[in-house]
């Protein structure tokens, strides 16, 4: 190669096409105010989701496990008297997961229910000693 000449960059686009391509993908999200990576767009107020976990049934006590943060954080409670109810508020994210499990220590039926912003996402029942009622769902 002689002085002053540039090497070919495989089609002549170089790094500028990559930058323009990425900008073309990201710019519509920024301009429309969409939440990216679970955070509200700049200048928009964060919305709260109101989550209610419930377990009820015939038995006296159950063991309960539920997601506490809309993701991977969990709380585990043992020998919880029925009925059980836990309400939490979470900052709305792009995607959240809600799980609730209850293991019956007595004979009889137990039911778990997950409600988010007044809408029942899941409800499940089981019958018998040491049986498990499992509820789970996600919210975009």
N, C-alpha and C positions, 0 to 999 in steps of 0.2 A: 504494500500500500504506500502511495506517495504522500508526502507531507501535504496536509490540508484536506485530504480525502477522509470520508467517514466510512466505517464498516457498515455493511447491510445489517438491518435489525430484524430480519425475518418477515418481510412484508411491508416494511416502511412505517409501521404504526408506532413502534417504540413504547415507552412507558406512558405517554400521554393518553393513549387509548384506554389503558387500564384505569387511570385516574378518572377519565371521563365516564367510563362504564360504572365504576363504583359510585361516583357522584350521581349518575342517573338512577341508580337503585335506591340510594339513601335520601336524596333530595325530596321526592314525593312524600315520604314519611314525615320529614321535618316540616315541610310546608303545610301538610294537612293536620298537624297537631296530634298525630297518633302516638300512643305510648310505645316506646322502644325498649326492649329488654326489661319489661316490668316496671318502668318508671313513667310517670306522666310527662308529656312534653313540656318544655320550658314555658312558664307563665300560666299553665292550666292547673287548677286546684286538684289535689288528689281526692279521689272518691273512696269512701269506706264501704266495705262489704260487711254485712251483719250476718254472722254465722251462728246457727243454733244446732247443738248436738243434743239429742234426746235418747234415753233408753227407758223403757217402761215394760211392765209385765207382771206375771204372777209371783215371781220369786221375791226373796227378801233382799239379797245382795248380789252384785255382779262385779266382775273385773272389767274395767273400761280402758281403751286406748284410743286416742284421737289425734289428728294433726292439729298443731297449735299455731302454725304460722302460714298455712296455705301451701306448704311445700314439704320439706323433709323433717321439720321439728315435730316431736310427738310428746304427749303427756300420757303417763300410765297411772291409773288409780286402782287400788285393790279394795275389795269388800265395801263397795259403794252401795248405800241403801237406794232402793228404787222408790219413786221414779228419780232418774238422774237427768239434769238439764244443765248445760253449759253454754253460755253465750259469749261470743268474742267478736270484736271488730278488727278487721284487717284492711290495710291500705290496698286498694284494688291494684292488681298487677296484670300483665298481659296474659298470664296463664296461672291458675291456682288449682291445687288438688286438695280434696277433702276426704278424709277417711275416718270411720268410727267403727270400732268393734267392741262387742260386749259378750263376755262368757258367763253363762248362767251357772251359779253354784248350787241351785236347787232344781227340783223338778218343776215343770211348768213352762210357759211361753215367755220369751222376751222379744222385744222389738226395738230396733234402732232406727233413727231418722235423722237425716241431715237436711236443714233448711237454710237457704242463702237468700237474703233480701226478700223473705216471705214466700219463696218458691221452694217446694219440697224437691230436692235433687234425688234422694234415694231413701228407700225404706225397706227393711228386711226383718224377718222373724225366724226364730228357731224354737224348738220344743225339746225339753229334756235336760237332765243334769249334765253339766260341762259342755253343753252345746254352744256354738258360736253364732251370733248374729253379726253380719258384716255389711256395712254401708260404705260406698265410695262413689265419687263422681268428680268432675272437674268443671271449672268455669273459665271461659275465655275472657 
